[in-house]
Amino acid sequence: MSNSTPVMILGMVWYKAEHYDAIRRVMADGHKLPATFHEWRMKSETGEKKHRRDGKIVVRAFIDPEAFPDWCRARGLNIDAQARMQYAATIANETVMRSHAEGDGAH
């Protein structure tokens, strides 16, 4: 039996600077996001550092403002914070699964 501590993998929603204004427009709750990319990035990087200090592995889940609404519709989700969190969790899970597959030599 292994006594290793389980590793916590956390998906964090992430945006590219050039997509930020479009992200705010496409999200049902876009008005709740920080007004500028700079504000969002400062807050998110602080949160990311805290999670890493707490021993979590953080996976950045980049959201594309053109593809994300389709992803949400395909799953019956509103285009909002809850969907963003689900998307980030999905990306983190896919990253872990891909990493396990590669580690097992199953490329």
C-alpha positions in Angstrom: 0.0 0.0 0.0 1.3 3.5 -0.9 1.4 6.2 1.7 1.8 9.0 -0.9 -0.3 12.0 -0.4 -2.8 12.6 -3.3 -2.0 15.5 -5.5 -4.7 18.1 -6.0 -5.0 19.3 -9.6 -6.9 22.5 -10.0 -8.1 23.9 -13.3 -8.1 27.7 -13.4 -9.9 29.7 -16.0 -7.4 31.8 -18.0 -7.7 34.4 -20.8 -5.4 35.8 -23.4 -5.1 39.6 -23.4 -6.4 39.9 -26.9 -9.5 37.9 -26.0 -10.5 39.7 -22.8 -12.9 42.3 -24.1 -14.6 39.6 -26.3 -14.8 37.3 -23.2 -16.5 40.0 -21.2 -19.1 40.6 -24.0 -19.9 36.9 -24.6 -20.3 35.9 -20.9 -23.8 36.3 -19.4 -22.0 37.6 -16.3 -19.2 39.4 -18.1 -20.1 42.6 -16.2 -18.9 40.8 -13.0 -15.4 40.3 -14.4 -12.7 42.9 -13.7 -13.0 45.8 -16.2 -9.5 45.3 -17.6 -7.3 42.4 -18.5 -4.6 43.8 -16.3 -6.9 43.8 -13.2 -8.0 40.3 -14.0 -4.5 39.0 -14.5 -3.2 40.5 -11.3 -6.0 38.9 -9.3 -5.7 35.6 -11.1 -1.9 35.4 -10.7 -2.2 36.1 -7.0 -4.7 33.2 -6.7 -2.6 30.9 -8.8 0.5 31.6 -6.6 -1.5 30.9 -3.5 -2.8 27.6 -4.9 0.7 26.5 -5.9 2.1 27.5 -2.4 -0.7 25.3 -1.0 0.8 22.4 -3.0 -1.8 22.2 -5.7 -0.9 21.7 -9.4 -2.6 24.4 -11.4 -3.6 23.9 -15.0 -4.5 27.1 -16.9 -7.6 26.5 -18.9 -7.6 29.1 -21.7 -11.0 30.1 -22.9 -11.5 31.1 -26.5 -14.4 33.6 -26.8 -15.5 32.1 -30.1 -15.4 28.4 -29.2 -16.6 28.6 -25.5 -20.3 29.5 -26.3 -20.5 26.4 -28.5 -18.9 24.3 -25.8 -21.5 25.5 -23.3 -24.4 25.0 -25.7 -23.3 21.4 -26.4 -23.6 20.7 -22.7 -26.7 22.7 -22.0 -24.9 25.3 -19.9 -25.3 29.0 -19.5 -22.3 31.0 -20.6 -21.3 32.1 -17.1 -19.0 31.5 -14.1 -20.4 28.0 -13.4 -19.6 26.9 -17.0 -16.2 28.5 -16.8 -15.4 26.5 -13.7 -16.7 23.3 -15.3 -14.6 24.0 -18.4 -11.5 24.5 -16.3 -12.1 21.3 -14.3 -12.6 19.4 -17.6 -9.3 20.8 -19.0 -7.4 19.9 -15.8 -8.9 16.4 -15.9 -7.9 15.9 -19.6 -4.4 17.2 -18.8 -4.0 14.6 -16.1 -5.4 11.8 -18.3 -3.1 12.7 -21.1 -0.1 12.9 -18.8 -0.9 9.4 -17.4 -1.3 8.0 -20.9 2.0 9.5 -21.9 3.7 8.2 -18.7 2.4 4.7 -19.4 4.0 4.8 -22.9 0.5 4.7 -24.5 1.2 7.6 -27.0 
